[in-house]
Amino acid sequence: MKSLTPTQIRILDFISEWQRENGHPPTQAEIGKHFGFKSITTVRDHLRLIEKKGFIRLNAGKARGIQIVSETVPDIQQRDNSIPILGRIAAGVPLWAEQNHEGSLPVSPAIFGGGELFALHVVGDSMTGVGINNGDLAVIKKTERVENGEIAVVLVEQEATLKRVFRSTHQLVLKSENPIFKDLRYDLRKHESIRILGRYQGIIRTMNKQPHS
């Protein structure tokens, strides 16, 4: 798949979030209204390019004919009394998050606010200032949109990390909560494949600490 531009990423994020909240994709008019596009033609042009890059399929003739082809995080099989564990996440330098289901936490999702949740093992010490330690299980709510200053799992060129997120039009800053770690800064015009995977909801302390990477 080819990389999306920053505008295309925002459009795809909006479509994904709308789909999860409403159970169906937005119309082209709803997309245009959200982004302030003056013409439906502009929306169609963006959608065709996103489709060409392999992220969506467009069903002609249907008002809500947008189908998402690729999701960064796999569909999560979640039960009312447990949260699935999907591998590990770096709280230091970025580290690939293994998207394999390796078990479940016997904890009600309601404790962490409900919604579509998953857990990842924390590896590293960059978030100790907010009580997120090496070996903890971080509980994440699946979403591709977070507010500036929130802690989130971020995928940067196929490597995932847990950091506090600050985003402007052309720059993404991933801030640690440990003074020995430098902020990670990315020019979104050069790193077009960056995506938010989910918002940090809380942690579960574990007795089996993970080795540092």
N, C-alpha and C positions, 0 to 999 in steps of 0.2 A: 504493500500500500504506500502511496505517496503521502507526504506530510501535508497537514492542513495549515492554512494561513491563520493568524490570530483571530480574524473575523469569522472564518469558517469554524474554528474551534468553539467560539462563543455561540454560534448558531447551533452547532451540534450539541453543545452542553444544554442549551435552552430546550431543544427538541427532546433530549433524554430526560431532563427534569420534568418537563410538561407531561411526557408519557407516563412517568412514575406517579405523578401527582393526580393525573386525570384518567389514566387507563387507556388513553388514545393519543395519537400525535396531534400537534397543532396544525391548523390550516396555514396556507401561505399568507393569508391576510393577517392572522394572529402573529405570525413571525414578523411580518412587515411592521405591524403596529408596535410590537415590543422593541424593535431596533430602530424605529423611526425612519424606515425606508419609505421614500415618497412613491415608489412604483412597485407593483407586483413583479414586474419584469426583473427588477434588481434581486428580489427574493428568489425567483426562478433561476437566475444566472448563478447565484451562490449555491443553490441546491443541486443544480446540474454538475457543478464543479466538485461538490462534496460527494455526489454519486459517482462521478468519474474516478475519484480517488478511492472508491470502494467502501465508504463508511455508511451509506444509505442506499435504499432502492426507492425509486419514485414510481408509483402506480398511477399512470395517466387516467384522468377521468374521475378520480376519487378526490373528494374535498380534503380528506385526511389520509392521503395516499403516500405518506412518508414512512418507510420501514427502516429501522436502524439495523445495520448488518453486523457491525463490530462494536462490542462493549469491552472496555478495558478490564473491568472486573467481571468475572463470570457470574451467571445467575446463582443466587445463594438459596440453598435448600434450608430454610429456617423453621424450626418448630417453636411452639409457644413457650416451651420451658428450657430452651437451650440456644446457644450462639455458636455458629460454626467457626472453627479455627482454620485459617487459610495460609499458614506459613509464617514467614518472618518479615520484619521491616527494620530498616536501619535508623538509628537515632545517632548518627555520626556522619560518615560519608554515605552517599546513596548506595543502596544494595538491592539487588533484585529480590522482589517479593515473590516467593514461590507460591503460585496460585493453586496449590493442591490442598484438598480438604483432608486435614490430618486429625480430625476429631471434633469434639464439641465441648463447650463449656456448659455445665449443668446450671445455668443461670437464666432467669427470666429476662428477656429483652426489655421488659417494662422498666427494669431497674435503671437502664441506660436511656430511657426516653422512647423506647419502641422504634418501629420502623425496620428497614432492612439493614441488619447489623452483621458484622463479622469481626473476628479477632485475629491479631497478628502478634507474633513474638517480637519484642523490642531487642535490638542488638546495638549496644553503644551507650554513651553517656552524655550525648549532647542536649538532652532534655531533662536532666536531673533537677534543674532549677524550678521546675513545675511538678516535681515528684514522679517523673516518668523515668524508671531506672532500667538498666540492662537486665534482661530476663523477665521483665513484666509482660503481661498480655495486654496490649492496647485494644480497646473496643472501638470500632469504627462504624459510623453510619454511612452507608453508600450514598454518595452524592457527588456531582461534578461542579458544584457551586458553593463557595464558602465566602464569608465576609473577611475583609482585611483584619489581621490580628488573630484569627482563629487558627487552631492547630489542625493540621490535615495531613493525610497521606498524599504525596505528590509523586507522579510518575515522570521522570526526566530521562528521555531517550532510553526507555525500557529498564530504568533503574528506579526503585521506589524508596522514598525516605519520609520520615515523620518530622515535620518542622512547623513553626509558626509562619503563616503565609501573608505576604504583603504584595499586592499586584496593582500595577498601573497600566496605562495603555500599552507601553512597550517594554516594561520591565517586571520581572518576578523576583522577589527577594524571599529566600527561605531562611528564617532566623532561628538560631539555636537558643536554648535556655541554659547555656553553660559558657562562661566567658573565654574558655580556652578554645572554643570552636568559632571560626570565622563565619560570617553570613555567606550564603550561597546566592550569587546574583546571576540572572539570566536575561539576555536580550531576547524578547519574544519574537523579534523579527528574524533571529537566527536560530532559535530553538523552538520550532513550530510544533513539535510533537509532545510538548509538556501538557500534562492533564492532571486534574484533581481526581483522586479515586474515592475519597471519603473524608468526613469530618470526625475528628477525635472526640469521643464521648466520655471516656474514663478508662481506668485500668483495673486489672485483676493481678494481685501479687501472687507470685508462684514460688515454690520452694526450690524448684530446679532452675537455677540461673543458667542463662545461655553464655557461652564464651564470647569474649569481645572479638570483633572483626578487625 
